[in-house]
Amino acid sequence: MSKKTGLDGALATLADSVDATKAECTVIKGRNSANIDMSQDVVNAPDFESMGFQEKFQGLRDASGSIGGFHDPADTTGLKVIFEAWYEGTKKGLKLWTDDTHYVYAEVLFTGPALDIPLEDMQSSDIDFEVSNMEKEWLLAAFDDS
């Protein structure tokens, strides 16, 4: 039987929209880590007037990440919903909170919810995701408006 950890240090929530308040979001229980990795392609183009250097342009952006933690079988509104979304291939709104007021929001497809069942009493439940939509304002919500 799983041990209930109470680890919500890396607050990750499911949200119906970017405008959902923290109280309106569903906490994914037992999270202890979260990351989001962003990348961008660079397109090379010939430019014979640049002294032999290739001109470079911004290409397509991509982002993916994961939220780690422990399995809580009672979390039917967070973890169970993620496993269902993975099985059905449905996008979900995900808010990764950096503190009480700042977050990064993205629409994601869950690509790898996993259960690791060791001999100990704490089963991990790590969840990989691919970002399907992220607007500039959703990313910059993690920073103070100055």
C-alpha positions, 0 to 999 in steps of 0.5 A, a space after each residue: 500500500 502506498 504511503 501518503 507523502 503530503 509532498 506538494 513542494 512543487 505545486 502543479 495543478 490542472 486548470 480549465 484556463 489560464 485565468 483559473 485562480 489557484 482555488 479553481 485549479 486541481 492540485 496534482 497531489 504528491 508532487 516534489 519536482 517540476 521542470 519545463 524545457 524550452 527549445 527553438 530551431 534555428 534556420 540557416 540561410 545563405 547570405 553572400 553579402 555577410 563575409 561568409 557567415 550564414 544568416 540565421 532565423 528563428 525556427 519553430 519553438 518546442 517545449 516539454 517537461 515533467 512533474 515528479 513525485 509520489 503516487 497517491 491512490 486517493 488523488 482521483 481528481 489529479 493523477 487519475 485525470 492525467 492517466 485518463 488524459 494520456 489514455 484518451 489523448 486529450 489536452 489539459 491545461 497545466 499550471 506549474 507554480 513557482 510561488 503563491 502568485 507566479 506560474 507558467 501555464 501551458 496546454 499539454 499532452 501527457 506523454 509518459 505518466 509512469 508508476 515505479 513500484 519499488 520494494 519500499 512503501 513510496 511508489 513514484 509517479 513521474 509524468 512527462 508532457 509535451 507542450 501543445 500551446 504556450 502563449 508569451 503571456 502564459 510563460 511570462 506570468 512566472 515573472 513580476 511585472 516591473 
